[in-house]
Amino acid sequence: MTWTEKYRPKNFLEIKGQDEAVRKIKNFVESFNLGKLTKTAKKALILHGGPGTGKTTLVHVTALEFQAEIFELNASDLRNKNKLHEILKPAIEQKSLIKKRKIILVDEVDGISAVDRGGLTELLSLIAISPYPIIITANDIWKKKLSPLRKKSELIKLNDINYGTIKDVLIKVLREENKFLDNDVLTEIAIKSKGDLRAAINDLHIASRLDDVSVSDISERNKQESIFSALQYVFKNANLDTKMLEV
């Protein structure tokens, strides 16, 4: 088992660096389950952010916390209307066989826009009738074709995780594994992961197997950012009007 799987969070307290996202997803699912969503409320939730920030993990933890069955599909495999209708529609019509609640996870919705044959339109129609909360993940939600989905969903941005938080997680993992790495190496892994906790844990796993690891052995990650993320950085995380970026 990889360390990323072995140390995947099992509850909200174990999710690090995403307190605001945790609070919002809890409120959304709770309100949905209790029937407290207003007629004008968004019926789907989109978690968006860079790789390794915990989008998919957060949905799985939410299902555990709410004792809900999770039905998961990857949008990259469901690019046409018929396929989406065939798989997702029965999932939202059938009650869970083993638990009282259900959460629908549509992972990596970016893929559905690549060669869309009516899949996005079908997803929007199924969101409208779903009796279960639908949670969608995306690395980059700001593509033009995804504009209709943004308008129908509540958006939650998952931030790149602070390197200090990542380093704390790495130290905890090493203690659990009864292993040791030089403090400077840990710092370098945390910094060069660029907010990607999954990548940092993978690097840690590899480094722990080597006889001798130095700071110079750790290469820089080439992590691409969306144009929206880049603009946020330029404006020092100012609250930008997202409508200005929809073209």
GIRAZI-V34642 format. One line per field, one symbol per residue. psi: psi as a letter, one per 40 degrees, with the letter a starting at -180 (. if undefined). Layout:
psi = ???
//
This chain:
psi = hiddddfhieiddehhefdddddddddddddddefehideiheihhhiiiieefdddddddddddefiihhhihddegeidddddddddddedhihdeidiihhhhifeddeedghfeddddddddddeheihhhiiidheeiddedddddeihhhhhihhhddddddddddddddefihiidddddddddeefegdddddddddddeeidhhideehihhghiiiddddddddeffigihdddeh.
//
